[in-house]
């Protein structure tokens, strides 16, 4: 073989390897990251949870979120309508295969009603995410105070 052909083959192989590294294969199953709970400014009012859902190899649907630290958790979406922000309940959220769905302030979020008053900023709160496939994902969400900013690394690039 001649050297230019070998060099071209090596470059094409390297390029193919780099392309594969840039786009990792989706996880086998749905997962949840970046879970944060913003505590209510007034005790007895609902808190809000934000997180990112990551799709696995097949589509799934988030149907419910529960926690032993909250009486009930409802999924909601916020959107602008006629210059006003409105909020409406969601019965579930589709998670595309290999995709991501981010719950963030001003968008989709979970409302936690009847939060345990013992939960303070800095605490970890267990959340269980139930999916249509039967999969349950348990994560620990960090509680932050009502006036605290969202952590900078959370909810970016998802």
N, C-alpha and C positions, 0 to 999 in steps of 0.2 A: 504494500500500500504506500501511497505517497504521503508526505508530511502535511500538505494543505488539507487533504481529505481527513486525516486523523485529527487535525486541529479543529476543523469544522464539526466533526462528530463530537469531540469533547465539549465544544461550546454549546451545541444543541442539547447535549445531555445535561450540562450544568444549568442551562436555561430552564429545561423541563423540571429539574429538581427544585430550583428556586420558585417556580410557579406553584408546585405542589406544596411547598412550605408556606407560601403566602395565603393559601386557602385550605386550612385544615378541614378534614372531614367532620361533619356534624357528630355530636355525641349520639350514642345509641338511643338514649331516652331524654325526655324533656328535663330541664333543670332550672333552678332559680338562683339568681345572684343579686348582690347589691341591695339587700333588704334593710330598709330604714323605716322606723316608726316616728313620725312627728307627733309628740304628745299634745293634747289639747291645751289651749291657754287657760281654760277654766275647767276645774274638776267637774266631772259629770257630763261634759260635752264630748263628742266623738274625736278620736285621734285619727290620723291618716297613715297608711302604709304605702310605701313606694318600693319597687323592685323591678327586676328584669327577668322575663321568661325567655328561655332559650329552647328552641325546638330541637327534637332529636331527628332520627332518620325518617320518621313518619309524622304527619300532622297530628296534633292533639288539641284538646280544648280545656282550658281552666274552668272548672265548674264552681269551686268554693275554696275559701281560705278560712281556717279555724285556728283558735289559740286558747289555751287554758287561762290566759290572762285577759280575755275579752268575752263578754256575754255573746255578742254576735259580730260578724264581719260581713259587710256588704260590698260588692264591687260596683264602682260608679265610673262614669265618664263625665268630664267637664268639656264644654265647648262654647264658643262664642256664637250667639244668635241675636241678631238685631242690635249689635253693640253691647249686649249684656252677656255675662258669663252664666251659663246654666249647667245644672248637674242632673244626670238621669241614671237610674240603676241599670246594671248590666246583668244578664242572666248567665253569662259566661264570656270567655274571650278565646278566640281561635289562636293557636300557636302554630305557625307554618313550619314544615319540616326544614331544618337548618336555618330558620330565621329567628328573630328576636322581637319581643314585644316589651316595651318599656312603660312602666307605670311611674308617672312623675307629676310634680306639682303642675296644675293647669291642664292636665290630661287625665288618662285613666289612673285610678287610685282605689285603694281599699279603705273603707270607713270602719273603724273599730269602735263599737258601742259598748258601754259598760266596762271600760278598762279598769283593771285592778288598780286602786289608788296607790298601792305600794310600788308600782312601776314608776321609776324616776329616770331622768336623763342619764345616759351611760349604761343603763341596764340592758341585758339581752332578753328578748322576748321570743319564745318559740312560736313559729308559724307553721301550719301544715297546709300545703297546697294539694287539692284533690283534682285530678284530671279525668276526663271522659274515658280514657283508656283503662282506668282503675289504678293508675300510678299515683302514689302519694309521695310528695317531696317535703321533707322537714328541714327548715332552716332556722337560724337564730337571727333575729332582726335587732339592730342596735337602736335603742330609743334615744331621740334627741329632743331638746326642749322646743317649745312652740316658736320661739324667736330665733333659734339657731339656724344658720345656713346649712344647706345640704352639703355633706362632705364633697370636696372638689373632685375626687376620683370617682364618685358614684354617678351613675346615669349618663356618663359621657361616652360617646363612641359605640353605643349599643344600638 
